Amino acid sequence: MRNPEPNTVGGEQREAALDPDELIEWFTAEGRDLPWRGPDVDGWGVLVSETMLQQTPVNRVLPIWREWLERWPRPSDLAAAPQGEVLRAWGKLGYPRRAVRLHEAAGVIASEHGDRVPSDVDTLLALPGVGTYTARAVAAFAYGERAPVVDTNVRRVVARAVHGAGDAGNPSPKRDLADVDALLPADDHRASGMSAALMELGQTVCTVRSPACESCPLHHGCAWRAAGKPAYDGPPKKVQRFAGTDRQVRGLLLDVLRGSEGPVPRASLDAVWSEAAQRDRALDSLLVDGLVEQTEDGRFGLPGEQ
């Protein structure tokens, strides 16, 4: 490993614990050839991919992302589509409110930003549904800006390689952003490259259960490996379950509507879940969220499909 360089961002000089160039070289050679990383993909393609990839595996996102970009290559194209059509095209990616918020964001981008996704974090944060992670990911990956990008994978790499811990524990946004910011070089291009490399490393090498340490570019300087790979001993991590939850029931109800050509009678929805109270609660929440609408004759459908 090369000698790490000093980081002087914000007027404070800190010693970087990881070598940016070593990580960037590894990413250039070993990074996956994902379509949203292509040189011709603009901010819109990256925003769509980052929205879809939240808590959703890459292999499920790939075909839907391609379909969306072929169908709606510009924000204004998506903004002009009926919301029901957008929800149907979202398929089974889960968390369908993401589709609604992306639809809303497309309208703002088209009307207020000249149909071009903004490049700075603060403006991105003002878009509907765009949070800290997504705003920074778009700024870094679409526009090459220096913006610390922190997800579960990045937090795990930093916890192990820098702090010698088995995992990062529960998120602490302010602390986590500062942790990654301290590692990035000062110039935009190398910082964005390092951000992409850290994320890829956590997704493909420094995984939760089977880290491939011998293939890791940080192998010789990793604090966790040097400490003998101690097990994580911090606070219990919060685990989201799915089976039997209202989220599962909501998904089943939406599946019925996505698979129909128009509104369906209540009986078609009742058939997918036997527990009436939970089914009614899930349906009510979909109505409140605007993901489902009820017709005058009492049937249920996707928004705008009367």
DOROPA-583967 format. One record per residue: residue in one letter; y, x, z of N, C-alpha, C in turn. Coordinates in pm, whole numbers, padded with zeros to 5 digits, always signed. Each point is the difference from the previous one (the first is absolute). Last residue first. Example, Ala and Ser with C-alpha at 12.3 -4.5 7.8 and 13.67 -1.06 7.14 Angstrom:
REM DOROPA-583967
S-00225+01285+00708+00119+00082+00006+00109-00077+00073A-00572+00029-00007+00119-00089+00000+00120+00090+00000
END
This chain:
REM DOROPA-583967
Q+00478-05960-01384-00010-00142+00038-00087-00079-00099E+00144+00512+00141-00108-00059-00080-00022-00143+00046G+00310+00317+00207+00045-00036-00134-00104-00066-00087P-00182+00281+00408+00141-00038-00020+00034-00028-00145L-00503-00087+00141+00086+00118+00009+00144-00041-00030G-00309-00389+00193-00003+00094-00110+00086+00122+00027F-00228-00524+00189+00055+00131+00034-00014+00095-00118R+00042-00582+00105-00083+00114-00041+00073+00131+00034G+00177-00461+00062-00080+00057+00107-00092+00114-00039D+00348-00259-00258-00123-00080+00018-00098+00064+00099E+00417+00208-00117+00033-00131+00053-00124-00086+00024T-00067+00530+00025+00057-00093-00097+00028-00135+00065Q-00010+00517+00216-00070-00129-00003+00072-00094-00096E-00054+00574+00046+00086-00118+00001-00085-00126-00007V-00030+00572+00137-00065-00122-00045+00102-00113+00007L+00134+00426+00122-00108+00044-00087-00077-00118-00057G+00377+00023+00334+00033-00026-00139-00104+00046-00099D+00016-00003+00503+00031+00125-00069+00039-00020-00146V-00141-00369+00267+00122+00053+00059+00044+00126-00073L-00412-00188-00123+00110-00088-00041+00133+00052+00052L-00387+00219+00138+00022+00026-00143+00114-00086-00053S-00144-00072+00440+00073+00127-00010+00027+00038-00145D-00258-00386+00091+00139-00020+00041+00080+00129-00014L-00462+00022-00073+00068-00069-00110+00147-00023+00034A-00272+00187+00332+00017+00094-00110+00075-00064-00116R-00115-00272+00365+00101+00098+00040+00029+00099-00112D-00348-00311-00057+00130-00067-00007+00113+00098+00035R-00441+00155+00046+00031-00022-00142+00138-00064-00016Q-00173+00054+00432+00042+00129-00055+00038-00016-00147A-00166-00383+00216+00125+00041+00064+00050+00133-00059A-00426-00177-00144+00117-00074-00049+00131+00050+00058E-00473+00240-00118+00076-00026+00121+00136-00061-00037S-00316+00140-00341-00048-00116+00075+00085-00036+00122W+00099+00214-00509-00004+00044+00140-00030-00120+00088V+00027-00034-00479-00019+00145+00009-00009+00050+00144A+00078-00466-00168-00138+00044-00021-00021+00148+00027D+00427-00242+00010-00080-00021+00121-00139+00060-00013L+00296-00007-00372+00035+00103+00097-00085-00012+00126S-00047-00321-00336-00040+00128-00060+00031+00116+00094A+00136-00445+00111-00143+00021+00018-00047+00133-00057R+00450-00162-00059-00024+00061+00130-00149+00031+00019P+00171-00017-00505+00002-00091+00115-00036+00075+00128V+00253+00256-00409-00133-00053+00032+00010-00096+00119P+00332+00242-00432-00019-00045+00138-00137-00065+00021G-00012+00310-00412+00114-00073+00053-00028-00041+00143E-00309+00248-00256+00101-00006-00105+00126-00074+00046S-00357+00306+00311+00017-00132-00061+00110+00004-00105G-00131+00370+00292-00108-00029-00092+00010-00135-00067R+00308+00155+00333+00009+00094-00112-00106-00030-00106L-00005-00251+00399+00116-00034-00082+00016+00093-00119V-00345+00082+00318-00023-00130-00065+00114-00032-00096D+00042+00383+00267-00100+00019-00105-00026-00129-00076L+00273-00007+00386+00070+00046-00120-00096+00026-00116L-00184-00116+00416+00076-00113-00054+00074+00039-00128L-00226+00337+00236-00096-00093-00061+00071-00121-00062G+00257+00315+00244-00048+00056-00125-00096-00092-00071R+00153-00120+00429+00109-00008-00098-00045+00052-00136V-00294+00056+00357+00004-00139-00044+00111-00021-00103Q-00037+00422+00203-00114-00024-00088+00004-00143-00055R+00322+00115+00316+00026+00070-00127-00115-00020-00097D-00031-00158+00445+00080-00089-00085+00028+00066-00135T-00437+00179+00237+00141-00012+00033+00069-00102-00091G-00472+00162-00016+00026-00109+00092+00145-00021+00036A-00122+00468-00194-00095-00111+00000+00037-00103+00107F+00251+00410-00032+00026-00095-00107-00089-00124+00009R+00242+00427+00332-00120-00064-00050+00037-00105-00103Q+00243+00471+00198+00016-00136-00052-00135-00053-00047V+00153+00379+00385-00085-00026-00116+00019-00145-00043K+00259+00419+00311-00011-00142-00030-00081-00020-00128K-00061+00420+00343+00072-00042-00119-00025-00149-00025P+00006+00293+00480-00085-00070-00099+00084-00049-00118P+00176+00431+00260-00014-00144+00026-00087-00065-00106G-00101+00510+00012+00122-00072+00033-00025-00147+00028D-00289+00388-00149-00010-00045+00138+00126-00074+00046Y-00321+00214-00451+00124-00068+00039-00015-00056+00141A-00288+00430-00134+00004-00143-00028+00134-00058+00045P-00054+00523-00156-00020-00091+00114+00010-00147-00043K-00045+00472-00244-00005-00139-00044-00026-00096+00118G+00091+00487+00024-00139-00045+00005-00019-00147-00034A+00411+00276-00015-00031-00045+00137-00143-00051+00014A+00177+00142-00420+00007+00116+00089-00037-00036+00143R+00036-00344-00323-00118+00082-00025-00003+00120+00095W+00381-00266+00016-00116-00077+00047-00130+00078-00018A+00412+00172-00169-00006+00010+00146-00122-00074+00057C+00061+00239-00495-00005-00131+00065-00019+00015+00151G+00022+00334-00380+00109-00011+00095+00000-00130+00079H-00327+00126-00341+00013+00119+00085+00110-00013+00105H-00092-00363-00320-00121+00038+00074+00026+00114+00100L+00268-00273-00338+00052+00041+00131-00110+00056+00090P-00084-00183-00438+00089+00115-00020+00062+00050+00131C-00493-00242-00056+00140-00028+00033+00087+00123-00023S-00493-00070-00029+00072-00020-00126+00150-00014+00022E-00312+00049+00362-00019+00119-00083+00075-00010-00132C-00009-00370+00313+00085+00111+00042-00013+00123-00089A-00080-00525-00021-00060+00110-00076+00082+00127+00025P-00086-00478+00301+00095+00095-00059-00071+00117-00067S-00134-00490+00173-00071+00114-00061+00098+00098-00065R+00141-00400+00254-00136+00024+00050-00067+00126-00056V+00467-00128-00111-00023-00035+00140-00135+00050+00048T+00230+00277-00398-00028-00141+00025-00035-00024+00147C+00189+00373-00331+00012-00010+00145-00019-00146+00043V-00044+00074-00465-00062+00115+00066-00002-00016+00152T+00189-00337-00309-00118+00052-00069-00074+00112+00073Q+00409-00244+00152-00082-00102-00065-00133+00056-00049G+00337+00281+00199-00055-00092+00099-00093-00104-00060L+00225+00300-00288-00091+00075+00086-00065-00091+00104E+00340-00173-00277-00126+00018-00073-00103+00073+00086M+00434-00047+00172-00065-00130-00007-00136+00012-00069L+00272+00383+00022-00046-00038+00134-00076-00131-00003A+00207+00146-00401-00117+00081+00035-00055-00037+00137A+00403-00198-00155-00114-00050-00076-00128+00074+00038S+00397+00154+00190-00030-00135+00051-00122-00058-00072M+00175+00409-00151-00076+00017+00123-00037-00135+00060G+00274+00002-00381-00133+00048-00033-00087+00017+00122S+00452-00110+00056-00074-00116-00053-00141+00040-00039A+00282+00345+00147-00025-00093+00109-00080-00121-00048R+00152+00321-00311-00115+00049+00076-00034-00093+00116H+00379-00112-00263-00120+00005-00084-00123+00044+00079D+00443-00017+00213-00062-00128-00032-00134+00014-00071D+00186+00374+00352+00034-00048-00134-00085-00121-00039A-00053+00228+00428+00131-00062-00012+00027-00058-00138P-00501+00025+00228+00104+00095-00041+00130-00074-00029L-00361-00196+00358+00037+00001-00141+00102+00108-00031L-00181-00117+00445-00090+00080-00082+00047+00018-00144A+00218-00274+00339+00009+00140+00042-00086+00092-00085D-00012-00474-00058+00127+00055-00049+00011+00148+00034V-00360-00249+00173-00019+00036-00141+00127+00062-00056D+00018-00151+00445-00109+00097-00010-00016+00050-00144A+00296-00355+00097+00057+00129+00040-00103+00111-00015L-00142-00442-00076+00092+00043-00105+00058+00138+00031D-00271-00199+00328-00079+00039-00116+00088+00048-00115R+00200-00175+00399-00065+00130+00024-00073+00049-00125K+00193-00429-00018+00106+00102+00014-00061+00138+00018P-00306-00375-00027+00076+00028-00122+00105+00110+00013S-00468-00082+00224+00131+00004+00065+00098+00039-00110P-00564-00177+00041+00124+00044-00064+00120-00002+00093N-00509+00092+00176+00078-00113-00049+00134+00048-00055G-00370+00370-00014+00019-00111+00093+00083-00110-00061A-00165+00430-00197+00139-00017+00040+00023-00111+00101D-00444+00338-00055+00065-00105-00076+00139-00020+00057G-00264+00363+00148-00100-00060-00089+00055-00110-00086A+00300+00425+00170-00060-00122+00054-00098-00059-00100G+00316+00394-00037-00134+00027+00051-00070-00120+00060H+00450+00074-00228-00007-00021+00144-00140+00021+00059V+00105+00067-00478+00115+00053+00075-00023-00005+00150A-00334-00162-00313+00041+00133-00047+00109+00062+00086R-00163-00449+00104-00104+00102+00003+00054+00139-00031A+00293-00374-00014-00058+00007+00135-00103+00111+00009V+00187-00095-00422+00094+00070+00087-00057+00014+00141V-00251-00249-00311+00007+00140-00043+00091+00079+00095R-00024-00466+00067-00125+00066+00039+00004+00149-00038R+00359-00277-00134+00002+00019+00145-00125+00074+00048V+00027-00128-00452+00091+00111+00029+00002+00028+00150N-00249-00372-00140-00060+00125-00048+00086+00120+00032T+00156-00442+00097-00110+00040+00088-00059+00134-00040D+00484-00042-00169-00099-00106+00015-00111+00052+00091V+00528+00148-00189-00099+00004+00108-00090-00122-00006V+00399+00331-00262-00085-00117-00024-00115+00006+00100P+00529+00225-00072-00130+00006+00067-00078-00131-00018A+00360+00202-00336-00008-00114+00091-00137+00004+00067R+00305+00243-00407-00053+00047+00129+00005-00114+00100E-00055-00077-00544+00095+00020+00109-00070+00057+00124G-00154-00144-00471-00001+00138+00046+00098+00029+00110Y-00126-00426-00242+00126+00067-00031+00008+00143+00053A-00386-00299+00046+00057-00042-00129+00120+00085-00039F-00233+00078+00413-00098+00009-00107+00055-00041-00136A+00277-00005+00411-00067+00129-00016-00083+00008-00128A+00224-00406+00117+00100+00105-00015-00066+00135-00029V-00282-00364+00100+00062-00016-00132+00103+00111-00024A-00201-00014+00424-00099+00035-00102+00059-00011-00140R+00258-00137+00371-00010+00145-00008-00101+00045-00105A+00050-00463+00081+00127+00053-00048-00008+00152-00018T-00369-00224+00193+00012-00026-00143+00128+00060-00056Y-00078+00029+00475-00096+00078-00079+00025-00017-00149T+00271-00255+00297+00026+00144+00009-00096+00081-00087G+00042-00498-00160+00016+00060+00130+00017+00150-00008V+00046-00478-00315-00011+00146-00006+00032+00058+00138G+00027-00478-00132-00136+00048+00019-00018+00150-00001P+00443-00185-00218-00096-00083+00073-00138+00065+00008L+00433+00315-00037-00077-00090-00087-00096-00084+00083A+00279+00358+00174+00067-00130-00007-00073-00099-00089L-00134+00460+00052-00028-00075+00123+00065-00138+00000L+00090+00307-00353-00137-00052-00009-00034-00086+00122T+00404+00231+00001+00006-00112-00094-00137-00062-00017D+00028+00384+00270+00073-00111+00061+00008-00121-00091V-00206+00409-00158-00077-00071+00102+00075-00121+00055D+00072+00179-00508+00029+00048+00135-00062-00093+00104S-00029-00070-00483-00064+00127+00034+00026+00045+00143P-00049-00508-00289+00089+00101+00058-00077+00125+00042V-00148-00325-00407-00026+00017+00142+00091+00109+00056R+00124-00311-00424-00055+00132+00031-00017+00011+00151D+00219-00360-00256-00142+00000-00034-00065+00137+00022G+00458-00109+00131-00017+00029-00141-00144+00012-00045H+00169-00129+00445-00017+00144-00023-00032+00033-00146E+00068-00452+00195+00099+00083+00069-00008+00148-00032S-00291-00357-00189+00135-00057+00003+00105+00094+00058A-00474+00120-00037+00047-00044-00132+00146-00041+00003I-00214+00113+00405+00013+00120-00084+00057-00037-00136V-00103-00351+00294+00117+00075+00047+00023+00123-00087G-00386-00256-00085+00119-00076-00034+00127+00073+00040A-00414+00183+00122+00021+00014-00144+00125-00075-00043A-00150-00047+00444+00065+00130-00023+00030+00021-00147E-00247-00382+00121+00139-00012+00044+00077+00130-00025H-00459+00007-00086+00064-00093-00095+00149-00015+00033L-00263+00231+00301+00022+00083-00118+00068-00082-00110R-00132-00226+00388+00115+00087+00028+00031+00092-00119V-00380-00277-00026+00121-00083+00006+00123+00087+00020A-00420+00208+00017+00031-00043-00136+00128-00081-00006R-00170+00131+00420+00052+00117-00072+00041-00038-00142R-00224-00305+00281+00145-00002+00017+00065+00122-00067P-00481-00061+00028+00072-00051-00118+00150-00012+00017Y-00431+00243+00215+00140-00004+00044+00091-00052-00113G-00443+00128-00222+00028-00027+00140+00148+00007+00032L-00266+00044-00427+00051+00122+00064+00028-00020+00148K-00192-00288-00385-00055+00014+00135+00045+00130+00067G+00292-00243-00393-00145+00002+00018-00040+00012+00146W+00434-00011-00272-00026+00091+00113-00148+00009+00030A+00177-00307-00320-00022+00135-00055-00026+00102+00110R+00111-00444+00119-00130-00001-00066-00034+00140-00053L+00423-00066+00190-00105-00003+00102-00139+00000-00062V+00369-00030-00290+00000+00131+00065-00111+00007+00105E+00083-00409-00211-00063+00093-00095-00011+00139+00061G+00233-00327+00241-00142-00029-00002-00077+00092-00092Q+00474+00020+00013-00061+00062+00117-00151-00027+00005P+00264+00030-00470-00014-00094+00112-00075+00065+00115A+00291+00309-00337-00130-00067+00009-00001-00100+00115A+00362+00310-00108+00002-00121-00082-00130-00080+00009A+00060+00425+00219+00093-00097+00060-00001-00132-00075L-00245+00372-00170-00065-00062+00115+00089-00108+00060D+00185+00244-00348-00117-00074-00051-00072-00071+00113S+00360+00293+00096+00046-00130-00050-00114-00083-00056P-00080+00451+00149+00023-00095+00108+00041-00138-00048R-00296+00282-00333+00131+00018+00062+00016-00099+00116P-00404+00011-00258+00038+00142-00002+00136+00030+00062W-00393-00378-00002+00138+00001+00049+00051+00144+00006R-00431-00086-00183+00053-00136-00004+00149-00004+00035E-00247+00405+00019-00009-00049-00138+00069-00135-00013L-00035+00185+00427+00096+00077-00079-00005-00036-00148W-00309-00208+00301+00138-00037+00033+00100+00074-00089E-00461+00108-00035+00027-00134-00053+00146-00039+00024R-00152+00404+00188+00010+00010-00147+00034-00135-00062W-00080+00010+00464+00124+00070-00032+00018+00009-00151I-00403-00172+00160+00108-00097+00018+00134+00064-00036P-00396+00270-00007+00003-00098-00110+00116-00099+00012L-00035+00342+00353+00011+00052-00137+00003-00108-00108V-00075-00067+00490+00135-00011-00054+00005+00036-00148R-00398+00040+00260+00033-00142-00017+00137-00018-00064N-00157+00435+00106-00085-00056-00105+00024-00149-00022V+00232+00243+00352+00046+00035-00134-00085-00070-00107P+00043-00227+00491-00056+00120-00063+00046+00017-00145T+00285-00235+00405-00091-00041-00107-00052+00125-00070Q+00361-00039+00340-00123-00050+00061-00100-00051-00103Q+00419+00115-00233+00009-00016+00144-00126-00070+00053L+00105+00083-00471-00087+00094+00070+00006-00013+00152M+00279-00252-00315-00140-00041-00009-00091+00086+00087T+00461+00109-00035-00014-00131+00064-00146-00043+00002E+00109+00393-00228+00011+00020+00144-00011-00132+00077S+00000-00011-00477-00120+00067+00052+00007+00014+00152V+00377-00178-00223-00114-00093-00009-00123+00064+00061L+00377+00273-00035+00021-00105+00100-00115-00099+00001V+00001+00333-00333-00031+00057+00131+00019-00105+00110G+00115-00117-00440-00144+00022+00008-00041+00054+00135W+00460-00044-00084-00064-00131+00009-00151+00014+00013G+00270+00386-00074+00007-00050+00136-00067-00135+00019D-00185+00265-00416+00133-00002+00062-00005-00057+00142V-00345+00275-00363+00010-00113+00093+00133+00007+00073D-00181+00328-00315+00076-00108-00063+00017-00121+00092P-00255+00401+00116+00140+00038-00022+00086-00112-00059G-00434-00098+00324+00027+00050-00134+00148+00028-00021R-00249-00196+00384+00054+00135+00013+00038+00059-00135W-00212-00429+00064+00139-00008+00046+00061+00137+00027P-00465-00047-00139+00096-00037-00106+00144-00007+00045L-00370+00346+00198+00026-00142+00016+00114-00042-00094D-00331+00421+00106+00079-00041-00117+00020-00152+00005R-00074+00358+00429-00063-00097-00090+00096-00040-00113G+00017+00489+00245+00043-00139+00017-00063-00092-00102E-00040+00499+00036-00106-00088+00049+00039-00148+00013A+00290+00378-00161-00134+00029-00052-00101-00110+00034T+00450-00027+00156+00008+00011-00146-00138+00019-00060F+00042+00005+00470+00016-00134-00055+00004+00002-00152W-00011+00415+00229-00126-00072+00016+00008-00139-00064E+00393+00250+00014-00096+00060-00095-00134-00071+00008I+00323-00124+00314+00037-00049-00133-00095+00056-00106L-00047+00154+00446-00039-00141-00013+00028-00054-00140E+00144+00434+00100-00146-00002+00002-00051-00144-00017D+00462+00068+00044-00049+00043-00130-00152-00001-00008P+00223-00108+00417+00018-00100-00105-00061+00041-00133D-00154+00139+00501+00061+00064-00116+00015-00103-00112L+00010-00073+00557-00086-00006-00118+00075+00061-00118A+00205-00030+00424-00135+00034+00041-00096+00001-00118A+00555+00106+00061-00097-00092-00059-00141+00046+00034E+00462+00076+00279-00104+00074-00070-00104-00099-00053R+00545-00085+00076-00130-00010+00065-00102+00078-00082Q+00572-00100+00066-00104+00082-00060-00128-00011+00081E+00441-00334-00092-00083+00060+00104-00112+00079-00067G+00329-00265-00236+00071+00103+00073-00082+00069+00106G-00152-00343-00321+00081-00056+00109+00070+00104+00084V-00395+00198-00266+00052-00133-00023+00079-00048+00121T-00249+00428-00110+00136-00008+00051+00063-00136-00023N-00489+00310+00038+00050-00129-00045+00139-00017+00061P-00335+00454-00121+00082-00078+00093+00051-00127-00067E-00475+00215-00145+00142+00026-00015+00081-00080+00101P-00528+00227-00001+00082-00120-00014+00147+00033-00002N-00397+00323-00180+00083-00019+00119+00085-00125-00020R-00461+00004-00255+00125+00074-00001+00073-00019+00132M-00541-00018-00050+00120-00085+00000+00124+00088+00000
END
